[in-house]
Amino acid sequence: MGRPIDYYFSLQSPWAYMGNAPFQKVAAEHGLTVNYKPMPLLDLFSETGGLPLGKRHPARQRYRMVEMQRWRDKRGLKFHLKPAHWPFNARLADGLVIATVEAGHSVAPLLARLYAAIWEDQLDLADAPTLAKLASEAGLPGEALIKKAASDEIGAIYERNRQDAIGVDVFGSPAYVLDGEVFWGQDRIDLLADALSSGRAPYGADA
């Protein structure tokens, strides 16, 4: 088993979508074992002082749109800035990822498909049949996983992930936590790679 890293995210986060492929590349290059930890993002915001998009100042909302275009170009992606079914309730989609982890299946192919489904294909990931179909296309038992995803057991793990996130000072999506050091945002993946390549000790707030 490789060096562990915790990957906190929600499928409704465009930044998690943009950062997923480069993060997976870094994880593979360094032989990391990724602990996938989907979490209820809006609940995390309310706990840590963040605001949902609609409640942010208009200047912040406008700047976000500019940044999304910049990073779309930077990452070589083609996606909709305002997909048809966004925002959406991510509980079932995030729960599907957790259910896949719990069942011992490979998560990375499913996650890539789900991100693309939202941002590129404009599918509704709050819809159970859509999610089951996407999971099946990824070679997974879609119907069984969707049933599990909706369960109280998976809901409890989802909430525990949120609590874990708060416990390690995560406040947004995506966040990558290596040896207790938080790298927040897909624009910090290069810094994560630098930390892994250098072998340095983790940085902390008490330095």
Secondary structure, DSSP 8 states (H G I E B T S, - for coil): ---EEEEEE-TT-HHHHHHHHHHHHHHHHTT-EEEEEE--HHHHHHHHT---GGGS-HHHHHHHHHHHHHHHHHHT----SS-TT-S---HHHHHHHHHHHHTT---HHHHHHHHHHHHTT---TT-HHHHHHHHHHTTS-HHHHHHHHTSHHHHHHHHHHHHHHHHTT--SSSEEEETTEEEESGGGHHHHHHHHHHT-----TT-
